[in-house]
Amino acid sequence: MRFDPTKATVATLSAILAILVLQTIRGPVNHGTQGDIAQEGDPCIGEPIVVDYAYDNRMLEPHACKIQCSDNKPRYIQYTNGLATQCETPPGCNDWGEDRRVTCVVAGEVSVAESSK
């Protein structure tokens, strides 16, 4: 069996086309709407990263947990509106809670769900 560059090219382009068609049929990924928190209540772990913007329950552009890539210390992001989200467990450094709309509770604070009971 010989390698046929034409067939390999056609197969690769067909696979890419199939993936694009599937993504189009599936539609956009829903990251939630403002006010939609998927989960709440687990305690925040690590040191806070205090940011100067509010969490609006969507994926935000700044990569606040990036500092964790260099020192491997667990952290969470604390926003100006009192909410907090957990960074990925080291050695990862993604904004885990923010990406999944999962908030955490800072030690000594009452969560929004508990205060409304």
Secondary structure, 3 states (H helix, E strand, C coil): CCCCHHHHHHHHHHHHHHHHHHHHHHCCCCCCCCCCCCEEEEECCCEEEECCCCCCCCCCCCCHHHHHHHHCCCEEEECCCCCEEECCCCCCCCCHHHHHCEEEECCCCCCHHHHCC
